[in-house]
Amino acid sequence: MPRSSGLRRRLSHLSALTLAVFLGASLAAAPAQAAYGPAQPVDIQLRGYSPSGYTTLVGRLVGTVRFDDGNSMYRLDLTLCRQSSYTSTKLTVNVNGAFHQWYSREDGYRPEACGGGHGLSGVVNADLPYSGVVQNIGLVYEGLHFSGSTATPVSRGAFYDNPFN
């Protein structure tokens, strides 16, 4: 009997250690959430021009861009306004000069920030992780101006630097 009692004691001790390790691992604090820096304003207005010199508002991108202090994520809070673009407007997001995401949205929401014109708008509210260090992002907003029988692509962009690096 002494042998089985010693074996039982060792198994009991091993089970207790295993349970303690699993409990300790499950109770470990989750990593701290990265904090976002100040919002950088975004306001890009697309305009089309007719041969006679008439200006048409094609689309407007308004909102903010924010970077996290861990340099691996950014946040977009943007409204894509389709003012008179012949097709839906498109937003391309580049990180460190390379393509990362694109959006084309129309959800029927038409905030005051969109200004005049016709058409719908869409909202992008997203935390976007990146596999490397986010040094900067570039936003390129595109629409299609139609004048008479001529369709002309219109685009403008803006660049936002990460203040944390």
C-alpha positions as CSV (number, residue, x, y, z in Angstrom):
1,M,0.0,0.0,0.0
2,P,2.7,2.5,0.7
3,R,3.7,2.5,-3.0
4,S,0.2,3.3,-4.3
5,S,-0.2,6.0,-1.7
6,G,3.1,7.7,-2.9
7,L,2.0,7.4,-6.5
8,R,-1.4,8.8,-5.6
9,R,0.3,11.7,-3.7
10,R,2.5,12.5,-6.8
11,L,-0.4,12.4,-9.2
12,S,-2.4,14.6,-6.9
13,H,0.5,17.0,-6.6
14,L,0.9,17.0,-10.4
15,S,-2.8,17.6,-11.0
16,A,-2.7,20.5,-8.5
17,L,0.3,22.0,-10.3
18,T,-1.3,21.6,-13.7
19,L,-4.5,23.2,-12.5
20,A,-2.6,26.1,-11.0
21,V,-0.8,26.7,-14.3
22,F,-4.0,26.7,-16.3
23,L,-5.8,28.9,-13.8
24,G,-2.8,31.3,-13.7
25,A,-2.7,31.5,-17.5
26,S,-6.4,32.1,-17.8
27,L,-6.3,34.9,-15.2
28,A,-3.3,36.7,-16.7
29,A,-4.1,40.3,-17.6
30,A,-5.0,41.0,-21.1
31,P,-2.6,43.2,-23.0
32,A,-3.4,46.9,-22.7
33,Q,-5.4,48.4,-25.5
34,A,-3.4,50.9,-27.5
35,A,-4.5,54.5,-27.1
36,Y,-5.4,56.7,-30.1
37,G,-3.7,60.0,-30.7
38,P,-5.5,63.2,-31.6
39,A,-7.9,63.2,-34.5
40,Q,-6.6,64.6,-37.8
41,P,-9.3,66.3,-39.9
42,V,-10.1,65.0,-43.4
43,D,-11.9,67.2,-45.9
44,I,-11.4,66.4,-49.6
45,Q,-13.7,68.0,-52.1
46,L,-13.9,66.6,-55.7
47,R,-14.9,69.1,-58.4
48,G,-15.6,68.6,-62.1
49,Y,-15.3,71.3,-64.7
50,S,-17.3,71.7,-67.9
51,P,-15.8,73.0,-71.1
52,S,-17.7,76.2,-70.5
53,G,-16.0,76.6,-67.1
54,Y,-19.0,75.6,-65.0
55,T,-17.9,73.8,-61.7
56,T,-19.8,70.8,-60.4
57,L,-19.3,69.3,-56.9
58,V,-18.6,65.6,-57.6
59,G,-18.0,64.1,-54.2
60,R,-16.7,65.0,-50.7
61,L,-14.8,63.0,-48.1
62,V,-15.1,64.4,-44.5
63,G,-14.2,63.1,-41.1
64,T,-11.0,62.2,-39.1
65,V,-8.0,59.9,-39.1
66,R,-6.4,58.7,-35.9
67,F,-3.2,56.6,-35.2
68,D,-2.6,54.4,-32.2
69,D,0.4,54.8,-30.0
70,G,1.5,51.2,-30.7
71,N,2.1,52.1,-34.4
72,S,0.2,49.1,-35.6
73,M,-3.3,50.4,-36.1
74,Y,-5.3,53.4,-37.3
75,R,-8.9,54.5,-37.1
76,L,-11.0,56.0,-39.9
77,D,-14.2,57.9,-39.1
78,L,-15.2,59.1,-42.5
79,T,-18.3,60.0,-44.6
80,L,-18.1,59.4,-48.3
81,C,-20.4,61.9,-50.0
82,R,-21.6,61.2,-53.5
83,Q,-22.6,64.6,-54.6
84,S,-23.0,64.4,-58.4
85,S,-20.6,61.6,-59.3
86,Y,-21.9,59.6,-62.2
87,T,-20.9,56.4,-60.3
88,S,-20.3,55.7,-56.6
89,T,-17.3,57.4,-55.2
90,K,-14.4,55.3,-54.1
91,L,-11.9,55.7,-51.3
92,T,-8.4,54.1,-51.5
93,V,-6.3,53.8,-48.3
94,N,-2.5,53.4,-48.6
95,V,-0.3,52.7,-45.7
96,N,3.4,53.7,-46.0
97,G,2.8,54.2,-49.7
98,A,1.3,50.7,-50.4
99,F,-2.3,49.8,-51.0
100,H,-4.1,48.6,-47.8
101,Q,-8.0,49.0,-48.2
102,W,-10.6,50.5,-50.4
103,Y,-14.2,51.5,-49.8
104,S,-17.2,52.4,-51.9
105,R,-20.4,52.9,-49.9
106,E,-23.9,54.3,-50.2
107,D,-26.2,53.7,-47.3
108,G,-28.8,56.4,-47.8
109,Y,-27.5,58.5,-45.0
110,R,-27.0,62.2,-46.1
111,P,-25.4,64.3,-43.4
112,E,-25.1,68.0,-43.5
113,A,-21.4,67.7,-44.0
114,C,-22.0,66.5,-47.5
115,G,-23.1,69.9,-48.7
116,G,-24.9,70.3,-52.0
117,G,-25.3,68.0,-54.9
118,H,-27.3,64.8,-55.3
119,G,-26.7,61.2,-54.5
120,L,-26.2,59.2,-51.5
121,S,-23.3,58.8,-49.0
122,G,-21.7,56.1,-46.9
123,V,-19.9,55.9,-43.6
124,V,-16.6,54.2,-42.7
125,N,-16.0,53.9,-39.0
126,A,-13.3,51.3,-38.5
127,D,-10.2,50.4,-36.5
128,L,-7.8,49.0,-39.0
129,P,-4.8,46.8,-37.9
130,Y,-1.6,46.7,-40.0
131,S,1.0,44.0,-39.9
132,G,3.9,46.4,-39.8
133,V,4.6,49.8,-38.4
134,V,2.2,52.5,-39.6
135,Q,4.3,55.5,-40.5
136,N,1.7,57.3,-42.5
137,I,-1.5,56.8,-44.5
138,G,-2.6,58.3,-47.8
139,L,-6.3,58.7,-48.7
140,V,-7.3,58.9,-52.4
141,Y,-10.9,59.8,-53.1
142,E,-12.3,59.2,-56.6
143,G,-15.5,60.0,-58.5
144,L,-16.7,60.4,-62.1
145,H,-17.8,63.7,-63.5
146,F,-20.1,63.6,-66.5
147,S,-20.4,66.7,-68.6
148,G,-22.5,66.4,-71.8
149,S,-21.3,63.3,-73.4
150,T,-17.9,63.1,-71.7
151,A,-17.2,61.2,-68.5
152,T,-14.0,62.3,-66.7
153,P,-12.5,60.6,-63.7
154,V,-11.8,63.0,-60.8
155,S,-9.5,62.3,-57.9
156,R,-7.8,64.0,-55.0
157,G,-5.7,62.8,-52.2
158,A,-4.3,63.7,-48.8
159,F,-1.4,62.4,-46.7
160,Y,-1.5,61.9,-42.9
161,D,1.6,61.3,-40.8
162,N,1.6,59.2,-37.7
163,P,2.6,61.5,-34.8
164,F,3.9,58.5,-32.8
165,N,6.9,57.8,-35.0
